[in-house]
Amino acid sequence: MEFTTYKLKDVCKRLVQGDPIEEEEIENEGPYPVLNARGISGYCKRKNFEGKCCLINGRPMPSDNAVLYEGAAYVTEHLFIAETNELADPLYLAQQLSKMDFKTIATGKILPRVRLEALEPVEVSLPPLEDQIRLAKEEAERIAAEKAAKSEEKEA
């Protein structure tokens, strides 16, 4: 299988940072989840994203830097929205970015933060799209099987 190395910005038709939201807008219920670096922080009445994308955490973590998201939501400034183009499968891209250490491109010591300018040139190696889709599915199935096995161990 042949891999080609690209800059992240070149495999995205859209790579943008989410938007700030006022605390008063966040409620316990609502039509759209408010997504931040830790997950869902509440709900609001407006959305700034709808579709399928790779959400990239702007706060570097040892793992889980990126996840696949599909649906409508309000994405906060702590996340980046990477809508892939014809070169990349969003699930495969999220899986690959999750394995990277973004601390090397983060700024700030107390609360490290990744900036869009540092994220755009990050290199990703991608096989052809059909292989990405197959590999991403296999990886997702492997992870699901591991979680199921761990869950069974806890119940036993």
Protein Blocks (a to p, Z undefined) as FASTA:
>chain_A
ZZddddfklmpfbdcddddddfklpcfbdjbdcddfklpfbdcfbdfbecddddddfbdc
fbhkbccdeddddddfkbccddddfkbcfklmmmmmmmpcfklmpgcjklgcddfklmmm
pccddddfklmmmmmmmmmmmmmmmmmmmmmmmmZZ
